[in-house]
């Protein structure tokens, strides 16, 4: 019995090294049994990672306790190549991750309006789901890193340069501000870029002071990130609007913009005659297949079919959609805009759905963009 106990203790020490032991085998064991919050201080944008290591990945920890290999980042749901020193009792030092892509697109810029207000928007009491269609990713959450990654990949597949992200201010609802950094992180090593769509103007008349405060917030929190969209070094902000907008709206934004933002306002009756002009104008309505605001912008929509309405305002037609894409490209407008990537309640999405799924996995509307956008 005593001999058996000695053998049992010996076996335990063989699989669980003493606290003061730091062999390569022990270090690999520690590496793959926890998650690590790491900031890459060697790079200007100081990207943050939440890393996990599979048993296979842990084998990349080699002599001198140097790791040079792939880790899984749960923030972006991607495997990333990283290098670091692993010190006892399980601390990552001298960390270096992948370099950012700091490039910016040139005109014409192809962009799409994007919504991260899910899962909230799937429900409009008492209706769930509030959509006539069935997205291929199901009724997803924008908080899911897998969804952010798949959407980023889908927009890249469609040859889109940027997403225009529905944003309701830091204190707004839906709470799109708190997850916008995840989208910037997912695009960091790609050429895809993000700009904010300032929604509040469409439902309110924010003061000059409020607009300026929000622009300063965007500048300080997001605009220095590699994946934020810029034109001539100026961070881009699109602005929604409503039927009450007038030249006074343009004046408010001109007075508020003391931070050098590139402002794209939504058009209204007589907007070209305003003395205060933004950097560009756009239209947001999917009731027509095409809107031509050249040379500023050209907008196209695949359809408009809201759940609560008896019939579509704009019926879907992939053949017509291909013609609309060709017209948009031929316009040579600086901003060539798709309404929308995933506004499912109004039925304007081009994201893959069961109703228009294709073998590519991206759906008929993104397939057409992939083929026809330069």
PEURLIN-V238911 format. One line per field, one symbol per residue. burial: b if it has 9 or more other C-alpha atoms within 8 Angstrom, else e. Layout:
BEGIN
burial: ???
END
This chain:
BEGIN
burial: eeeeeeeeeeeebeeebeeeebebebbbbbbbeebeebbbbeeeebbebbbbbeeebbebbbeebbbbbbbbbbbbbeebbbbbbbbeebebeebbbeeebeebeeebbbbbbbbebbbebbbbeeebebbbbbbeeebbebeebebbbeebebbbbbbbbbbbbbbbbeebeebbbebebbbbbbbbbebbbbbbbbbbbbeeebebeebbebbbbbbeebbbebbbbbbeebbbbbbbbeeebbbeebbbbbebbeeebbbbbbbeeebeebeebbebbbbeebbbbbbebbebbbbbbbbbbbbeeeebebbeebeebbebbbebbebbbbbbbbbbbbbbbbbbbbbbbbebbeeeebbbbbbbbbebbe
END
